[in-house]
Amino acid sequence: MQNELDPALSACPNCRQERVQCYERDEVVELLETGAPIKAYCDQCGEEWDLSTEERAELSSQLTAGRPSRP
C-alpha cells in the first residue's frame, strides 16, 4: 500500500485560493489519533494554517475507505 494520500485542497485564509496539500498516510493517522493540528501551507503567500474539522474528516474518510478519494 502506498503511504501517500491523494492530494487534498484547502483554501488559504490569506489569499483565499485553494492550495494542494500532500500528506503521508502514517503522519495523518498519528495526527488524527492524537488530535494534533494538521498544517496546510500556501506557497504563494507563505501562509500556514490548520486544516478545518471538515478537511480533517475528509482525510479520515480516505483512511477508513482503504483507498484515496479525489478532492
Residue pairs with C-beta under 8 A, 6 or more apart in sequence:
1 25
2 25
3 24
3 25
3 26
4 22
4 23
4 24
4 25
5 22
5 23
5 24
5 25
5 28
5 59
5 62
5 63
5 68
6 62
6 68
6 69
6 70
6 71
7 20
7 21
7 22
7 71
8 20
8 21
8 22
8 23
8 51
8 55
8 58
8 59
8 71
9 18
9 19
9 20
9 21
9 71
10 18
10 19
10 21
10 40
10 49
10 51
10 52
10 55
11 17
11 18
11 19
12 18
12 19
12 40
12 42
12 44
12 45
12 47
12 49
13 47
13 49
14 42
14 45
14 47
15 42
15 44
15 45
15 47
17 42
17 44
19 40
19 41
19 42
19 43
19 44
21 40
21 41
21 51
23 38
23 59
25 63
28 38
28 59
28 63
29 63
30 36
31 37
31 38
32 38
32 56
32 59
32 60
32 63
37 50
37 51
38 50
38 51
38 55
38 56
38 59
39 48
39 49
39 50
39 51
40 48
40 49
40 50
40 51
40 55
41 47
41 48
42 48
51 59
58 69
58 71
61 69
62 68
62 69
